[in-house]
Amino acid sequence: MADLLTHLLAPLIVLTVVGWRVEWLETRLIALVMGGAAIPDLVKVGIVLDSTLVRTALGVPFSYAPLSTLGGVLMVAGLITLLFARRH
């Protein structure tokens, strides 16, 4: 879990300091970068939330492994982008 905390805090600190000088760097963009930095740690959610519990709740086969593939990373990155987009 220390990796996740580091992946979230490092961009927050660096981009906040950069944002003091760069006017177009908004807090929305900082949150977007923090979400992207957390993508590699999404597979570690399995430590806290077992995949069998998710499989039982959803009623379909479920695994965290596809999140670490290129397609999974692109899908999560797209969802994060839509979450912080102005028009959506």
Backbone bond lengths (Angstrom), bond angles and torsions (degrees), N, CA, C in turn:
res aa  C-N    CA-C-N  psi(-1)  N-CA   C-N-CA  omega(-1)  CA-C   N-CA-C  phi
1 M - - - 1.439 - - 1.521 112.01 -
2 A 1.327 116.24 -20.27 1.463 118.88 177.81 1.523 110.40 -65.62
3 D 1.335 116.71 -31.98 1.466 119.73 177.14 1.521 110.72 -62.28
4 L 1.321 117.10 -44.42 1.462 120.75 179.74 1.522 110.94 -62.21
5 L 1.306 116.71 -44.19 1.457 120.23 179.23 1.525 110.85 -62.49
6 T 1.322 116.88 -41.48 1.463 120.53 177.94 1.517 111.17 -65.79
7 H 1.340 116.82 -41.38 1.463 120.16 179.85 1.523 112.04 -66.95
8 L 1.302 118.44 -23.61 1.463 120.97 177.46 1.524 112.65 -89.36
9 L 1.325 116.56 -41.08 1.463 119.53 -175.60 1.529 113.58 -76.95
10 A 1.319 117.78 -35.38 1.473 119.88 -178.31 1.530 111.79 -60.71
11 P 1.355 120.05 -50.83 1.466 118.41 177.12 1.529 112.73 -64.66
12 L 1.323 117.23 -34.86 1.457 119.98 179.32 1.524 110.80 -61.26
13 I 1.316 117.15 -48.30 1.461 121.00 -178.12 1.520 111.06 -66.87
14 V 1.333 116.46 -49.26 1.466 120.32 -176.60 1.526 111.08 -63.70
15 L 1.326 117.25 -47.29 1.462 119.52 -176.69 1.527 112.83 -73.55
16 T 1.312 117.77 -26.64 1.462 119.06 174.64 1.520 110.41 -66.56
17 V 1.318 116.20 -43.35 1.467 119.88 178.08 1.530 110.46 -65.95
18 V 1.336 117.26 -41.54 1.469 120.59 177.57 1.530 109.99 -64.97
19 G 1.326 116.86 -36.32 1.463 121.26 179.72 1.515 114.14 -63.24
20 W 1.331 117.20 -21.11 1.456 119.74 176.43 1.517 111.43 -67.49
21 R 1.329 117.58 -27.23 1.465 122.06 -178.68 1.526 113.28 -102.74
22 V 1.327 116.67 -31.43 1.466 121.55 -177.10 1.526 108.05 -99.51
23 E 1.308 116.66 116.30 1.466 120.86 -173.01 1.527 113.93 -71.04
24 W 1.334 118.43 -32.85 1.456 120.33 -174.84 1.530 112.96 -79.47
25 L 1.317 118.09 -6.65 1.465 121.52 -179.39 1.528 109.25 -83.01
26 E 1.324 115.58 99.30 1.457 122.03 -176.99 1.525 110.42 -90.52
27 T 1.316 116.20 164.55 1.461 120.19 177.93 1.528 110.96 -65.23
28 R 1.331 117.25 -27.84 1.466 120.77 176.90 1.526 110.35 -62.05
29 L 1.317 117.40 -40.75 1.464 121.11 179.26 1.522 111.39 -70.89
30 I 1.312 116.86 -33.93 1.466 119.85 176.79 1.520 109.69 -64.87
31 A 1.321 117.70 -41.81 1.465 121.09 177.26 1.523 111.32 -64.35
32 L 1.316 117.02 -36.14 1.458 121.42 177.82 1.526 110.99 -63.87
33 V 1.321 116.94 -43.86 1.468 120.87 178.73 1.527 110.53 -66.82
34 M 1.320 117.60 -37.87 1.464 120.20 177.45 1.529 110.95 -63.52
35 G 1.326 117.11 -39.47 1.459 120.01 176.71 1.518 111.65 -64.65
36 G 1.323 116.84 -40.71 1.461 120.18 177.16 1.511 112.65 -66.54
37 A 1.312 117.03 -33.83 1.463 120.39 179.06 1.524 111.96 -70.59
38 A 1.323 117.30 -22.90 1.467 120.95 179.96 1.519 113.30 -84.69
39 I 1.323 118.31 -10.03 1.462 121.35 -176.78 1.531 112.94 -56.60
40 P 1.336 120.41 -43.80 1.467 118.05 -179.97 1.524 114.04 -62.47
41 D 1.315 117.85 -21.28 1.457 121.33 -178.09 1.523 113.49 -92.27
42 L 1.320 117.95 0.93 1.469 120.03 -178.74 1.523 112.71 -64.56
43 V 1.321 117.64 -29.08 1.455 120.53 179.77 1.527 110.04 -66.50
44 K 1.318 117.67 -26.13 1.459 121.46 -179.08 1.522 112.71 -74.53
45 V 1.309 117.79 -4.33 1.468 120.85 175.48 1.520 109.33 -61.90
46 G 1.324 116.73 -26.61 1.454 121.82 178.50 1.512 113.32 -60.49
47 I 1.323 117.98 -21.08 1.463 120.84 176.38 1.522 110.13 -68.48
48 V 1.315 116.45 -38.63 1.459 121.60 -176.70 1.527 111.87 -90.41
49 L 1.317 116.69 -42.05 1.460 122.54 -175.80 1.520 109.08 -119.10
50 D 1.304 116.65 106.10 1.459 121.60 -175.82 1.528 111.01 -65.44
51 S 1.329 116.25 141.76 1.468 120.56 -177.64 1.529 111.80 -66.47
52 T 1.336 118.58 -27.71 1.471 119.47 177.92 1.530 110.66 -67.65
53 L 1.316 116.81 -33.36 1.470 120.20 176.77 1.525 110.48 -66.47
54 V 1.331 116.90 -42.43 1.463 121.02 177.76 1.525 109.75 -66.54
55 R 1.324 116.69 -40.83 1.469 121.19 178.88 1.527 110.57 -60.72
56 T 1.333 116.99 -41.83 1.462 120.81 179.03 1.530 111.29 -67.77
57 A 1.328 116.89 -40.76 1.465 120.60 -178.37 1.523 111.83 -68.45
58 L 1.342 117.10 -40.06 1.463 120.41 -178.45 1.520 113.24 -84.69
59 G 1.321 116.69 -26.32 1.458 120.43 -178.66 1.518 114.03 78.74
60 V 1.314 117.64 14.23 1.472 122.71 178.05 1.520 108.61 -132.25
61 P 1.326 117.61 156.87 1.467 119.38 176.27 1.524 110.30 -59.75
62 F 1.340 116.75 138.81 1.456 120.95 -175.47 1.514 109.83 -143.18
63 S 1.337 114.92 141.58 1.455 121.79 176.03 1.522 108.79 -149.51
64 Y 1.326 116.79 147.63 1.453 121.47 177.01 1.527 112.29 -84.28
65 A 1.320 118.24 -12.27 1.463 122.13 -175.02 1.531 113.99 -58.02
66 P 1.333 120.97 -40.32 1.471 119.52 179.94 1.525 114.54 -63.37
67 L 1.320 118.33 -17.28 1.464 119.91 178.65 1.526 112.14 -67.24
68 S 1.322 117.03 -21.90 1.462 119.78 -178.96 1.527 112.83 -93.44
69 T 1.327 118.10 3.89 1.459 121.12 176.37 1.524 109.61 -90.89
70 L 1.318 116.22 169.19 1.467 120.36 -179.68 1.530 111.20 -61.38
71 G 1.312 116.96 -42.92 1.465 120.53 178.93 1.519 112.41 -63.10
72 G 1.322 116.95 -40.72 1.460 120.72 178.35 1.507 112.42 -66.07
73 V 1.333 116.00 -40.72 1.469 120.09 178.42 1.519 110.19 -65.06
74 L 1.336 117.98 -42.38 1.462 120.90 179.15 1.528 111.58 -65.21
75 M 1.324 116.59 -38.38 1.456 120.30 179.10 1.531 110.93 -65.22
76 V 1.315 116.70 -46.70 1.464 120.51 179.51 1.527 110.62 -65.64
77 A 1.327 117.19 -40.22 1.464 120.44 178.00 1.526 110.67 -62.87
78 G 1.327 117.39 -39.25 1.463 120.95 176.86 1.518 112.05 -64.76
79 L 1.331 116.68 -40.69 1.466 119.89 177.70 1.523 111.62 -65.43
80 I 1.320 116.70 -40.33 1.466 120.06 178.18 1.527 110.10 -64.99
81 T 1.325 116.61 -40.95 1.460 120.41 179.01 1.524 110.84 -62.97
82 L 1.327 117.40 -43.86 1.463 120.19 177.69 1.523 111.93 -64.63
83 L 1.309 116.37 -32.14 1.457 120.63 -179.53 1.523 111.49 -65.63
84 F 1.337 116.63 -34.49 1.451 119.96 -176.56 1.531 112.89 -107.82
85 A 1.322 118.20 9.04 1.457 120.35 178.40 1.526 110.02 -73.04
86 R 1.297 116.75 149.02 1.476 120.46 -177.65 1.518 112.59 -71.41
87 R 1.312 117.32 -38.83 1.466 120.67 -171.88 1.518 113.40 -89.90
88 H 1.331 119.21 -15.08 1.471 120.89 -173.80 1.509 109.84 -106.58
